[in-house]
Amino acid sequence: MSRRHYIMASLAALLLTAALSLAGFSTSAQTPPKPTPVYGYQVVHTYPHDTKAFTEGLFYLDGALYESTGLNGRSSIRKVQLETGKVLQQQAVPSEYFGEGIVNWGSDLVQLTWQSHVGFVYDRATFSMKRKFSYPGEGWALTKDSGRIIMDDGTATIRFLDPQSLQQTGRLNVSDQGRPVTQLNELEYINGEIWANIWQTDRIARISPFTGSVSSWMDMRGLLTPAEKTSADVLNGIAYDSARNRIFVTGKYWPKIFEIKIGAVK
């Protein structure tokens, strides 16, 4: 190839590259995205948990745990002493309802039911029922940030509710690198993230409340011994003590509540 032909070929290649770039095409190999980080955990302390509690919701407030349990005829809301597991206060849910997630807002407790499209608002001090409210679809879990109640329904969608009317004000689709993350279960708002148990797995997703993207995962395998697992159900229950920066996790029929710290990336 002559020098003139070489220069002309090089110029043509540069012009083609520029045209492709302007048209939105990449002329170099795409770098694959880095995998979403997966963290382990460290157990700080263990506390007793009622092995008859089919845990659906959990949160920590003023030195005690508040827990909602499920199953028709066995659903309840309860206040529990963390250190001993003693039930300090309890209110049964009418037997036709399958209790689900729970959250506090001011002096109220708000609870979902699974497939009845009905939720309950209780007085937090007395556990007496104040009113009912309705919502479309299933109810799985509740948590809150500073201005909204946050709900999920077992899909890849998070709903935002007005705390007073309990009507939906927004939605957020949850994904991990573009792939929907379904089976979102028990929720907890921790340091600006929504933590969500993924039903029937040992994983917790840490979700941006702004984008819905999973920023990282918690791998919770190994919390229970093989013997403990024989009579336990799935991981489900996250609570956060913001005053002391303590994270608690448990599950349905689990014998223990675990205080954990975030471990190293696996």
ChimeraX attribute file (.defattr): number of C-alpha atoms within 10 A of each C-alpha:
attribute: neighborCount
match mode: 1-to-1
recipient: residues
	/A:1	7
	/A:2	7
	/A:3	8
	/A:4	8
	/A:5	10
	/A:6	11
	/A:7	12
	/A:8	12
	/A:9	13
	/A:10	11
	/A:11	12
	/A:12	12
	/A:13	12
	/A:14	12
	/A:15	12
	/A:16	13
	/A:17	16
	/A:18	14
	/A:19	12
	/A:20	13
	/A:21	12
	/A:22	10
	/A:23	9
	/A:24	9
	/A:25	11
	/A:26	11
	/A:27	11
	/A:28	7
	/A:29	6
	/A:30	7
	/A:31	6
	/A:32	6
	/A:33	7
	/A:34	7
	/A:35	9
	/A:36	12
	/A:37	13
	/A:38	17
	/A:39	17
	/A:40	16
	/A:41	18
	/A:42	14
	/A:43	13
	/A:44	12
	/A:45	12
	/A:46	17
	/A:47	16
	/A:48	16
	/A:49	24
	/A:50	17
	/A:51	16
	/A:52	13
	/A:53	20
	/A:54	25
	/A:55	29
	/A:56	32
	/A:57	31
	/A:58	31
	/A:59	26
	/A:60	22
	/A:61	14
	/A:62	7
	/A:63	11
	/A:64	17
	/A:65	22
	/A:66	26
	/A:67	26
	/A:68	28
	/A:69	26
	/A:70	23
	/A:71	20
	/A:72	15
	/A:73	14
	/A:74	18
	/A:75	25
	/A:76	26
	/A:77	26
	/A:78	19
	/A:79	23
	/A:80	21
	/A:81	18
	/A:82	18
	/A:83	14
	/A:84	10
	/A:85	18
	/A:86	13
	/A:87	17
	/A:88	12
	/A:89	14
	/A:90	16
	/A:91	16
	/A:92	15
	/A:93	23
	/A:94	13
	/A:95	13
	/A:96	13
	/A:97	22
	/A:98	22
	/A:99	35
	/A:100	30
	/A:101	31
	/A:102	29
	/A:103	27
	/A:104	22
	/A:105	17
	/A:106	9
	/A:107	9
	/A:108	19
	/A:109	21
	/A:110	24
	/A:111	27
	/A:112	32
	/A:113	26
	/A:114	23
	/A:115	16
	/A:116	17
	/A:117	15
	/A:118	19
	/A:119	22
	/A:120	19
	/A:121	22
	/A:122	20
	/A:123	16
	/A:124	17
	/A:125	10
	/A:126	11
	/A:127	18
	/A:128	13
	/A:129	16
	/A:130	11
	/A:131	11
	/A:132	13
	/A:133	15
	/A:134	14
	/A:135	14
	/A:136	11
	/A:137	14
	/A:138	18
	/A:139	25
	/A:140	26
	/A:141	30
	/A:142	31
	/A:143	29
	/A:144	20
	/A:145	16
	/A:146	7
	/A:147	11
	/A:148	19
	/A:149	23
	/A:150	25
	/A:151	27
	/A:152	26
	/A:153	23
	/A:154	21
	/A:155	16
	/A:156	18
	/A:157	19
	/A:158	22
	/A:159	18
	/A:160	22
	/A:161	20
	/A:162	14
	/A:163	17
	/A:164	9
	/A:165	8
	/A:166	17
	/A:167	15
	/A:168	17
	/A:169	11
	/A:170	12
	/A:171	15
	/A:172	17
	/A:173	16
	/A:174	24
	/A:175	20
	/A:176	17
	/A:177	14
	/A:178	9
	/A:179	11
	/A:180	16
	/A:181	20
	/A:182	16
	/A:183	19
	/A:184	24
	/A:185	29
	/A:186	32
	/A:187	33
	/A:188	26
	/A:189	23
	/A:190	20
	/A:191	11
	/A:192	12
	/A:193	18
	/A:194	22
	/A:195	27
	/A:196	26
	/A:197	26
	/A:198	21
	/A:199	17
	/A:200	12
	/A:201	14
	/A:202	16
	/A:203	19
	/A:204	27
	/A:205	25
	/A:206	23
	/A:207	22
	/A:208	18
	/A:209	19
	/A:210	9
	/A:211	12
	/A:212	22
	/A:213	21
	/A:214	25
	/A:215	17
	/A:216	19
	/A:217	20
	/A:218	22
	/A:219	19
	/A:220	18
	/A:221	12
	/A:222	10
	/A:223	18
	/A:224	18
	/A:225	8
	/A:226	9
	/A:227	8
	/A:228	14
	/A:229	15
	/A:230	9
	/A:231	12
	/A:232	17
	/A:233	16
	/A:234	19
	/A:235	27
	/A:236	28
	/A:237	26
	/A:238	28
	/A:239	27
	/A:240	21
	/A:241	17
	/A:242	13
	/A:243	8
	/A:244	7
	/A:245	10
	/A:246	15
	/A:247	19
	/A:248	23
	/A:249	21
	/A:250	24
	/A:251	27
	/A:252	22
	/A:253	22
	/A:254	24
	/A:255	22
	/A:256	20
	/A:257	23
	/A:258	22
	/A:259	20
	/A:260	18
	/A:261	16
	/A:262	13
	/A:263	14
	/A:264	11
	/A:265	13
	/A:266	9
